[in-house]
Amino acid sequence: MKVLDRYSRQIPVIGEEGQKKIGRTSVAVFGVGGLGTLIARYVAGGGFKKLVLVDFDTVSIPDIHRQILYTSHDVGKPKAEVAARVLSAVNPEVEVVPVAEPISPDLADRIMSEVDIAVDALDNWASRHVVNAAAVRKGKALIHGAVQEWYGHVTTIIPGKTPCLEDLFGRFKALPSCAAGFCPVLGPSVGVISSLMALEVFRTALGTPALAGKLLVVDLKHMTFDIIEIEKNPNCPVCGRGARGL
């Protein structure tokens, strides 16, 4: 299949040069669950150079109502490996790499060294802060999103230019998060937030992130979208002056 055929609906929007930029860009998705499966599907379909899928979990029945890459036949199987198999079939032109390992600082650093853009599609703040610190250390753009019930938020972190997650939310503090593996959420709400995150992946690859230095807060129960301008805290222990992302 020719490039023009596969991406013929996309190139008129971003141009041939834009498609070439995407084709040179590697992306890591941390968390291949509700948010991560849809983001990864769009990244693979869009023709990015390389897609790294990081998730140590296995597929379970409660996942399937919102995690679009899995079926009931996949229950008990590693999410990263199932997702990689599906996405490689979606677009064989994209290198898809599954990483079924627990998130650690060493793992996050290694993966950040291999990609241009990272996505935080995780469901717990401990892992998010590990990924955030690695993105700051390695100077890599990080698209962060979270969702719970009808609500969610999205922001794009550009190290050295915008606040990082530690700066925004403080260590282990709330906004949407799952408690003890249970995350109450409506499937379409996940779809909306993950689509917004995927758009930021494309925009960041093209050099035009819309949510750098901004927090988009989404209330789908009342259909409201609010953007909050955010500024860096120079004293942030992770991304402030003199910090090393530790």
ChimeraX commands (.cxc) that place a marker at each C-alpha (Angstrom):
marker #1 position 0.00,0.00,0.00 radius 0.5
marker #1 position 1.38,3.40,-0.95 radius 0.5
marker #1 position 1.87,6.11,1.66 radius 0.5
marker #1 position -0.62,8.32,-0.16 radius 0.5
marker #1 position -3.25,5.59,0.06 radius 0.5
marker #1 position -2.79,4.87,3.77 radius 0.5
marker #1 position -2.65,8.51,4.84 radius 0.5
marker #1 position -4.69,10.10,2.05 radius 0.5
marker #1 position -7.32,11.49,4.48 radius 0.5
marker #1 position -4.67,12.89,6.80 radius 0.5
marker #1 position -2.20,14.52,4.43 radius 0.5
marker #1 position -4.67,17.17,3.19 radius 0.5
marker #1 position -4.98,18.30,6.82 radius 0.5
marker #1 position -1.33,18.35,7.87 radius 0.5
marker #1 position 0.43,18.44,4.51 radius 0.5
marker #1 position 3.11,16.18,3.11 radius 0.5
marker #1 position 5.79,17.83,5.24 radius 0.5
marker #1 position 3.64,17.28,8.31 radius 0.5
marker #1 position 3.30,13.61,7.44 radius 0.5
marker #1 position 7.06,13.36,7.06 radius 0.5
marker #1 position 7.51,14.91,10.54 radius 0.5
marker #1 position 5.14,12.35,12.01 radius 0.5
marker #1 position 6.99,9.59,10.19 radius 0.5
marker #1 position 10.21,10.69,11.91 radius 0.5
marker #1 position 8.68,10.85,15.41 radius 0.5
marker #1 position 8.73,8.08,18.01 radius 0.5
marker #1 position 6.15,7.92,20.81 radius 0.5
marker #1 position 5.95,6.03,24.10 radius 0.5
marker #1 position 2.55,5.40,25.70 radius 0.5
marker #1 position 2.81,4.65,29.41 radius 0.5
marker #1 position -0.34,2.76,30.37 radius 0.5
marker #1 position -2.22,0.82,27.70 radius 0.5
marker #1 position -5.64,0.93,29.32 radius 0.5
marker #1 position -8.68,3.09,28.66 radius 0.5
marker #1 position -6.78,6.21,27.63 radius 0.5
marker #1 position -3.73,4.46,26.24 radius 0.5
marker #1 position -5.45,2.04,23.88 radius 0.5
marker #1 position -7.22,4.76,21.91 radius 0.5
marker #1 position -4.19,7.05,21.88 radius 0.5
marker #1 position -2.01,4.18,20.65 radius 0.5
marker #1 position -4.57,3.31,17.97 radius 0.5
marker #1 position -4.47,6.84,16.58 radius 0.5
marker #1 position -0.67,7.02,16.78 radius 0.5
marker #1 position -0.29,3.73,14.94 radius 0.5
marker #1 position -2.89,4.68,12.35 radius 0.5
marker #1 position -1.27,8.07,11.87 radius 0.5
marker #1 position 2.04,6.64,10.73 radius 0.5
marker #1 position 4.45,7.57,13.50 radius 0.5
marker #1 position 7.90,6.04,13.20 radius 0.5
marker #1 position 7.87,3.98,16.39 radius 0.5
marker #1 position 5.38,3.26,19.17 radius 0.5
marker #1 position 6.49,1.90,22.55 radius 0.5
marker #1 position 3.72,0.45,24.72 radius 0.5
marker #1 position 4.49,0.25,28.44 radius 0.5
marker #1 position 2.13,-1.72,30.69 radius 0.5
marker #1 position 2.77,-4.53,33.20 radius 0.5
marker #1 position -0.95,-5.36,33.63 radius 0.5
marker #1 position -3.06,-8.09,32.06 radius 0.5
marker #1 position -6.48,-7.75,30.43 radius 0.5
marker #1 position -9.48,-8.21,32.73 radius 0.5
marker #1 position -13.22,-8.27,32.10 radius 0.5
marker #1 position -13.90,-4.79,33.60 radius 0.5
marker #1 position -11.37,-3.30,31.15 radius 0.5
marker #1 position -13.18,-4.23,27.98 radius 0.5
marker #1 position -16.03,-1.70,28.05 radius 0.5
marker #1 position -13.57,1.12,27.37 radius 0.5
marker #1 position -10.19,-0.38,26.34 radius 0.5
marker #1 position -10.69,-0.68,22.61 radius 0.5
marker #1 position -7.81,-3.00,21.64 radius 0.5
marker #1 position -8.96,-5.97,23.74 radius 0.5
marker #1 position -11.73,-8.57,23.57 radius 0.5
marker #1 position -13.02,-11.18,26.00 radius 0.5
marker #1 position -10.65,-13.68,24.41 radius 0.5
marker #1 position -7.70,-11.60,25.67 radius 0.5
marker #1 position -8.56,-11.81,29.38 radius 0.5
marker #1 position -5.46,-12.76,31.38 radius 0.5
marker #1 position -3.04,-11.85,28.59 radius 0.5
marker #1 position -0.43,-9.04,28.90 radius 0.5
marker #1 position -1.91,-5.78,27.69 radius 0.5
marker #1 position 1.29,-4.53,26.08 radius 0.5
marker #1 position 1.71,-7.68,24.01 radius 0.5
marker #1 position -1.93,-7.91,22.89 radius 0.5
marker #1 position -1.98,-4.21,21.99 radius 0.5
marker #1 position 1.27,-4.51,20.03 radius 0.5
marker #1 position -0.07,-7.44,18.02 radius 0.5
marker #1 position -3.29,-5.58,17.16 radius 0.5
marker #1 position -1.55,-2.33,16.27 radius 0.5
marker #1 position 1.07,-4.04,14.12 radius 0.5
marker #1 position -1.82,-5.43,12.08 radius 0.5
marker #1 position -3.43,-1.99,11.92 radius 0.5
marker #1 position -0.29,-0.43,10.44 radius 0.5
marker #1 position 2.68,-2.68,9.61 radius 0.5
marker #1 position 4.68,0.43,8.66 radius 0.5
marker #1 position 4.97,1.45,12.34 radius 0.5
marker #1 position 7.45,-0.28,14.63 radius 0.5
marker #1 position 5.46,-1.30,17.72 radius 0.5
marker #1 position 7.42,-2.36,20.80 radius 0.5
marker #1 position 5.67,-3.90,23.83 radius 0.5
marker #1 position 7.25,-3.41,27.25 radius 0.5
marker #1 position 5.50,-5.55,29.86 radius 0.5
marker #1 position 7.60,-4.38,32.82 radius 0.5
marker #1 position 6.77,-2.45,36.00 radius 0.5
marker #1 position 7.49,1.25,35.74 radius 0.5
marker #1 position 10.70,2.27,37.50 radius 0.5
marker #1 position 13.04,5.27,37.17 radius 0.5
marker #1 position 15.54,3.18,35.20 radius 0.5
marker #1 position 12.88,1.87,32.81 radius 0.5
marker #1 position 11.37,5.34,32.33 radius 0.5
marker #1 position 14.79,6.85,31.62 radius 0.5
marker #1 position 15.61,4.14,29.10 radius 0.5
marker #1 position 12.36,4.55,27.21 radius 0.5
marker #1 position 12.56,8.36,27.27 radius 0.5
marker #1 position 15.97,8.05,25.64 radius 0.5
marker #1 position 14.42,6.10,22.76 radius 0.5
marker #1 position 11.45,8.35,21.91 radius 0.5
marker #1 position 10.63,11.95,21.06 radius 0.5
marker #1 position 7.25,12.25,22.81 radius 0.5
marker #1 position 5.85,10.43,25.85 radius 0.5
marker #1 position 2.23,9.97,26.90 radius 0.5
marker #1 position 1.11,9.59,30.50 radius 0.5
marker #1 position -2.03,7.46,30.24 radius 0.5
marker #1 position -1.52,5.92,33.68 radius 0.5
marker #1 position -4.04,5.43,36.46 radius 0.5
marker #1 position -1.94,6.16,39.55 radius 0.5
marker #1 position 0.11,9.11,40.72 radius 0.5
marker #1 position 3.13,7.15,41.90 radius 0.5
marker #1 position 3.87,5.93,38.36 radius 0.5
marker #1 position 2.95,9.29,36.87 radius 0.5
marker #1 position 5.56,11.08,38.96 radius 0.5
marker #1 position 8.21,8.55,37.91 radius 0.5
marker #1 position 7.41,9.16,34.24 radius 0.5
marker #1 position 7.19,12.93,34.77 radius 0.5
marker #1 position 10.63,13.05,36.40 radius 0.5
marker #1 position 12.14,10.99,33.58 radius 0.5
marker #1 position 10.61,13.30,30.96 radius 0.5
marker #1 position 12.15,16.29,32.73 radius 0.5
marker #1 position 15.55,14.60,33.03 radius 0.5
marker #1 position 15.59,13.64,29.36 radius 0.5
marker #1 position 13.97,16.84,28.07 radius 0.5
marker #1 position 11.11,15.04,26.33 radius 0.5
marker #1 position 7.60,16.38,25.78 radius 0.5
marker #1 position 4.98,14.62,27.92 radius 0.5
marker #1 position 1.25,14.61,27.21 radius 0.5
marker #1 position -0.62,13.97,30.46 radius 0.5
marker #1 position -4.28,13.14,30.87 radius 0.5
marker #1 position -6.56,11.63,33.48 radius 0.5
marker #1 position -10.25,10.74,33.63 radius 0.5
marker #1 position -12.76,9.69,36.27 radius 0.5
marker #1 position -16.54,9.35,36.07 radius 0.5
marker #1 position -17.63,12.18,33.71 radius 0.5
marker #1 position -14.55,14.34,34.21 radius 0.5
marker #1 position -11.01,14.65,32.96 radius 0.5
marker #1 position -8.12,16.94,32.20 radius 0.5
marker #1 position -5.26,17.19,29.70 radius 0.5
marker #1 position -2.02,19.17,29.58 radius 0.5
marker #1 position 1.22,19.09,27.62 radius 0.5
marker #1 position 4.51,19.36,29.46 radius 0.5
marker #1 position 7.52,20.81,27.65 radius 0.5
marker #1 position 10.55,20.56,29.97 radius 0.5
marker #1 position 12.16,23.94,30.54 radius 0.5
marker #1 position 9.12,25.82,29.26 radius 0.5
marker #1 position 6.02,24.63,31.14 radius 0.5
marker #1 position 5.18,23.32,34.61 radius 0.5
marker #1 position 5.68,19.59,35.10 radius 0.5
marker #1 position 3.25,17.29,36.92 radius 0.5
marker #1 position 4.98,17.78,40.27 radius 0.5
marker #1 position 4.69,21.53,39.82 radius 0.5
marker #1 position 1.03,21.31,38.84 radius 0.5
marker #1 position -0.40,18.80,41.27 radius 0.5
marker #1 position 2.15,18.11,44.00 radius 0.5
marker #1 position 3.34,14.68,44.95 radius 0.5
marker #1 position 0.62,12.01,45.04 radius 0.5
marker #1 position -2.23,14.52,45.27 radius 0.5
marker #1 position -5.62,14.01,43.73 radius 0.5
marker #1 position -7.50,14.91,40.62 radius 0.5
marker #1 position -8.68,11.85,38.72 radius 0.5
marker #1 position -7.02,8.69,40.02 radius 0.5
marker #1 position -7.96,5.06,40.59 radius 0.5
marker #1 position -8.12,3.69,44.12 radius 0.5
marker #1 position -7.07,0.07,44.76 radius 0.5
marker #1 position -7.42,-0.82,41.11 radius 0.5
marker #1 position -11.02,0.44,40.87 radius 0.5
marker #1 position -11.67,3.34,38.54 radius 0.5
marker #1 position -15.30,4.47,38.12 radius 0.5
marker #1 position -15.63,5.87,34.62 radius 0.5
marker #1 position -18.00,6.08,31.67 radius 0.5
marker #1 position -16.50,4.61,28.50 radius 0.5
marker #1 position -17.27,7.57,26.20 radius 0.5
marker #1 position -15.67,9.96,28.70 radius 0.5
marker #1 position -12.45,8.01,28.31 radius 0.5
marker #1 position -12.83,8.29,24.54 radius 0.5
marker #1 position -13.12,12.08,24.66 radius 0.5
marker #1 position -10.09,12.61,26.91 radius 0.5
marker #1 position -7.93,10.11,25.02 radius 0.5
marker #1 position -8.83,11.74,21.69 radius 0.5
marker #1 position -7.77,15.13,23.04 radius 0.5
marker #1 position -4.50,13.60,24.23 radius 0.5
marker #1 position -3.93,11.97,20.84 radius 0.5
marker #1 position -4.49,15.32,19.15 radius 0.5
marker #1 position -1.78,16.80,21.37 radius 0.5
marker #1 position 0.59,14.01,20.34 radius 0.5
marker #1 position 0.04,14.93,16.69 radius 0.5
marker #1 position 0.27,18.66,17.39 radius 0.5
marker #1 position 3.45,18.26,19.43 radius 0.5
marker #1 position 5.05,16.20,16.66 radius 0.5
marker #1 position 4.12,18.99,14.24 radius 0.5
marker #1 position 5.57,21.65,16.56 radius 0.5
marker #1 position 2.23,23.23,17.56 radius 0.5
marker #1 position 1.08,21.85,20.93 radius 0.5
marker #1 position -2.14,23.57,21.98 radius 0.5
marker #1 position -1.99,22.77,25.69 radius 0.5
marker #1 position 1.60,23.63,26.59 radius 0.5
marker #1 position 1.32,25.85,29.67 radius 0.5
marker #1 position -2.42,25.20,29.82 radius 0.5
marker #1 position -4.67,22.75,31.66 radius 0.5
marker #1 position -7.81,21.72,29.80 radius 0.5
marker #1 position -10.51,20.68,32.30 radius 0.5
marker #1 position -13.43,18.72,30.85 radius 0.5
marker #1 position -16.83,18.20,32.51 radius 0.5
marker #1 position -18.81,15.93,30.22 radius 0.5
marker #1 position -21.76,15.69,32.59 radius 0.5
marker #1 position -22.46,19.35,31.88 radius 0.5
marker #1 position -20.60,19.52,28.55 radius 0.5
marker #1 position -18.17,22.23,29.62 radius 0.5
marker #1 position -14.56,22.72,28.57 radius 0.5
marker #1 position -12.36,25.16,30.48 radius 0.5
marker #1 position -8.74,26.14,29.87 radius 0.5
marker #1 position -6.61,27.28,32.80 radius 0.5
marker #1 position -3.37,29.13,32.09 radius 0.5
marker #1 position -0.57,27.72,34.23 radius 0.5
marker #1 position 2.86,29.12,35.06 radius 0.5
marker #1 position 6.06,27.47,36.24 radius 0.5
marker #1 position 7.01,27.47,39.88 radius 0.5
marker #1 position 10.76,28.21,39.96 radius 0.5
marker #1 position 11.00,26.34,43.28 radius 0.5
marker #1 position 9.51,23.06,42.03 radius 0.5
marker #1 position 11.78,20.24,43.27 radius 0.5
marker #1 position 11.51,18.40,39.94 radius 0.5
marker #1 position 11.45,21.06,37.24 radius 0.5
marker #1 position 12.39,24.28,39.04 radius 0.5
marker #1 position 15.73,26.06,39.00 radius 0.5
marker #1 position 18.55,23.71,39.90 radius 0.5
marker #1 position 16.33,20.62,39.93 radius 0.5
marker #1 position 17.33,17.43,38.15 radius 0.5
marker #1 position 13.93,15.77,37.82 radius 0.5
marker #1 position 14.58,13.62,40.91 radius 0.5
marker link #1:1,2 radius 0.2
marker link #1:2,3 radius 0.2
marker link #1:3,4 radius 0.2
marker link #1:4,5 radius 0.2
marker link #1:5,6 radius 0.2
marker link #1:6,7 radius 0.2
marker link #1:7,8 radius 0.2
marker link #1:8,9 radius 0.2
marker link #1:9,10 radius 0.2
marker link #1:10,11 radius 0.2
marker link #1:11,12 radius 0.2
marker link #1:12,13 radius 0.2
marker link #1:13,14 radius 0.2
marker link #1:14,15 radius 0.2
marker link #1:15,16 radius 0.2
marker link #1:16,17 radius 0.2
marker link #1:17,18 radius 0.2
marker link #1:18,19 radius 0.2
marker link #1:19,20 radius 0.2
marker link #1:20,21 radius 0.2
marker link #1:21,22 radius 0.2
marker link #1:22,23 radius 0.2
marker link #1:23,24 radius 0.2
marker link #1:24,25 radius 0.2
marker link #1:25,26 radius 0.2
marker link #1:26,27 radius 0.2
marker link #1:27,28 radius 0.2
marker link #1:28,29 radius 0.2
marker link #1:29,30 radius 0.2
marker link #1:30,31 radius 0.2
marker link #1:31,32 radius 0.2
marker link #1:32,33 radius 0.2
marker link #1:33,34 radius 0.2
marker link #1:34,35 radius 0.2
marker link #1:35,36 radius 0.2
marker link #1:36,37 radius 0.2
marker link #1:37,38 radius 0.2
marker link #1:38,39 radius 0.2
marker link #1:39,40 radius 0.2
marker link #1:40,41 radius 0.2
marker link #1:41,42 radius 0.2
marker link #1:42,43 radius 0.2
marker link #1:43,44 radius 0.2
marker link #1:44,45 radius 0.2
marker link #1:45,46 radius 0.2
marker link #1:46,47 radius 0.2
marker link #1:47,48 radius 0.2
marker link #1:48,49 radius 0.2
marker link #1:49,50 radius 0.2
marker link #1:50,51 radius 0.2
marker link #1:51,52 radius 0.2
marker link #1:52,53 radius 0.2
marker link #1:53,54 radius 0.2
marker link #1:54,55 radius 0.2
marker link #1:55,56 radius 0.2
marker link #1:56,57 radius 0.2
marker link #1:57,58 radius 0.2
marker link #1:58,59 radius 0.2
marker link #1:59,60 radius 0.2
marker link #1:60,61 radius 0.2
marker link #1:61,62 radius 0.2
marker link #1:62,63 radius 0.2
marker link #1:63,64 radius 0.2
marker link #1:64,65 radius 0.2
marker link #1:65,66 radius 0.2
marker link #1:66,67 radius 0.2
marker link #1:67,68 radius 0.2
marker link #1:68,69 radius 0.2
marker link #1:69,70 radius 0.2
marker link #1:70,71 radius 0.2
marker link #1:71,72 radius 0.2
marker link #1:72,73 radius 0.2
marker link #1:73,74 radius 0.2
marker link #1:74,75 radius 0.2
marker link #1:75,76 radius 0.2
marker link #1:76,77 radius 0.2
marker link #1:77,78 radius 0.2
marker link #1:78,79 radius 0.2
marker link #1:79,80 radius 0.2
marker link #1:80,81 radius 0.2
marker link #1:81,82 radius 0.2
marker link #1:82,83 radius 0.2
marker link #1:83,84 radius 0.2
marker link #1:84,85 radius 0.2
marker link #1:85,86 radius 0.2
marker link #1:86,87 radius 0.2
marker link #1:87,88 radius 0.2
marker link #1:88,89 radius 0.2
marker link #1:89,90 radius 0.2
marker link #1:90,91 radius 0.2
marker link #1:91,92 radius 0.2
marker link #1:92,93 radius 0.2
marker link #1:93,94 radius 0.2
marker link #1:94,95 radius 0.2
marker link #1:95,96 radius 0.2
marker link #1:96,97 radius 0.2
marker link #1:97,98 radius 0.2
marker link #1:98,99 radius 0.2
marker link #1:99,100 radius 0.2
marker link #1:100,101 radius 0.2
marker link #1:101,102 radius 0.2
marker link #1:102,103 radius 0.2
marker link #1:103,104 radius 0.2
marker link #1:104,105 radius 0.2
marker link #1:105,106 radius 0.2
marker link #1:106,107 radius 0.2
marker link #1:107,108 radius 0.2
marker link #1:108,109 radius 0.2
marker link #1:109,110 radius 0.2
marker link #1:110,111 radius 0.2
marker link #1:111,112 radius 0.2
marker link #1:112,113 radius 0.2
marker link #1:113,114 radius 0.2
marker link #1:114,115 radius 0.2
marker link #1:115,116 radius 0.2
marker link #1:116,117 radius 0.2
marker link #1:117,118 radius 0.2
marker link #1:118,119 radius 0.2
marker link #1:119,120 radius 0.2
marker link #1:120,121 radius 0.2
marker link #1:121,122 radius 0.2
marker link #1:122,123 radius 0.2
marker link #1:123,124 radius 0.2
marker link #1:124,125 radius 0.2
marker link #1:125,126 radius 0.2
marker link #1:126,127 radius 0.2
marker link #1:127,128 radius 0.2
marker link #1:128,129 radius 0.2
marker link #1:129,130 radius 0.2
marker link #1:130,131 radius 0.2
marker link #1:131,132 radius 0.2
marker link #1:132,133 radius 0.2
marker link #1:133,134 radius 0.2
marker link #1:134,135 radius 0.2
marker link #1:135,136 radius 0.2
marker link #1:136,137 radius 0.2
marker link #1:137,138 radius 0.2
marker link #1:138,139 radius 0.2
marker link #1:139,140 radius 0.2
marker link #1:140,141 radius 0.2
marker link #1:141,142 radius 0.2
marker link #1:142,143 radius 0.2
marker link #1:143,144 radius 0.2
marker link #1:144,145 radius 0.2
marker link #1:145,146 radius 0.2
marker link #1:146,147 radius 0.2
marker link #1:147,148 radius 0.2
marker link #1:148,149 radius 0.2
marker link #1:149,150 radius 0.2
marker link #1:150,151 radius 0.2
marker link #1:151,152 radius 0.2
marker link #1:152,153 radius 0.2
marker link #1:153,154 radius 0.2
marker link #1:154,155 radius 0.2
marker link #1:155,156 radius 0.2
marker link #1:156,157 radius 0.2
marker link #1:157,158 radius 0.2
marker link #1:158,159 radius 0.2
marker link #1:159,160 radius 0.2
marker link #1:160,161 radius 0.2
marker link #1:161,162 radius 0.2
marker link #1:162,163 radius 0.2
marker link #1:163,164 radius 0.2
marker link #1:164,165 radius 0.2
marker link #1:165,166 radius 0.2
marker link #1:166,167 radius 0.2
marker link #1:167,168 radius 0.2
marker link #1:168,169 radius 0.2
marker link #1:169,170 radius 0.2
marker link #1:170,171 radius 0.2
marker link #1:171,172 radius 0.2
marker link #1:172,173 radius 0.2
marker link #1:173,174 radius 0.2
marker link #1:174,175 radius 0.2
marker link #1:175,176 radius 0.2
marker link #1:176,177 radius 0.2
marker link #1:177,178 radius 0.2
marker link #1:178,179 radius 0.2
marker link #1:179,180 radius 0.2
marker link #1:180,181 radius 0.2
marker link #1:181,182 radius 0.2
marker link #1:182,183 radius 0.2
marker link #1:183,184 radius 0.2
marker link #1:184,185 radius 0.2
marker link #1:185,186 radius 0.2
marker link #1:186,187 radius 0.2
marker link #1:187,188 radius 0.2
marker link #1:188,189 radius 0.2
marker link #1:189,190 radius 0.2
marker link #1:190,191 radius 0.2
marker link #1:191,192 radius 0.2
marker link #1:192,193 radius 0.2
marker link #1:193,194 radius 0.2
marker link #1:194,195 radius 0.2
marker link #1:195,196 radius 0.2
marker link #1:196,197 radius 0.2
marker link #1:197,198 radius 0.2
marker link #1:198,199 radius 0.2
marker link #1:199,200 radius 0.2
marker link #1:200,201 radius 0.2
marker link #1:201,202 radius 0.2
marker link #1:202,203 radius 0.2
marker link #1:203,204 radius 0.2
marker link #1:204,205 radius 0.2
marker link #1:205,206 radius 0.2
marker link #1:206,207 radius 0.2
marker link #1:207,208 radius 0.2
marker link #1:208,209 radius 0.2
marker link #1:209,210 radius 0.2
marker link #1:210,211 radius 0.2
marker link #1:211,212 radius 0.2
marker link #1:212,213 radius 0.2
marker link #1:213,214 radius 0.2
marker link #1:214,215 radius 0.2
marker link #1:215,216 radius 0.2
marker link #1:216,217 radius 0.2
marker link #1:217,218 radius 0.2
marker link #1:218,219 radius 0.2
marker link #1:219,220 radius 0.2
marker link #1:220,221 radius 0.2
marker link #1:221,222 radius 0.2
marker link #1:222,223 radius 0.2
marker link #1:223,224 radius 0.2
marker link #1:224,225 radius 0.2
marker link #1:225,226 radius 0.2
marker link #1:226,227 radius 0.2
marker link #1:227,228 radius 0.2
marker link #1:228,229 radius 0.2
marker link #1:229,230 radius 0.2
marker link #1:230,231 radius 0.2
marker link #1:231,232 radius 0.2
marker link #1:232,233 radius 0.2
marker link #1:233,234 radius 0.2
marker link #1:234,235 radius 0.2
marker link #1:235,236 radius 0.2
marker link #1:236,237 radius 0.2
marker link #1:237,238 radius 0.2
marker link #1:238,239 radius 0.2
marker link #1:239,240 radius 0.2
marker link #1:240,241 radius 0.2
marker link #1:241,242 radius 0.2
marker link #1:242,243 radius 0.2
marker link #1:243,244 radius 0.2
marker link #1:244,245 radius 0.2
marker link #1:245,246 radius 0.2
view
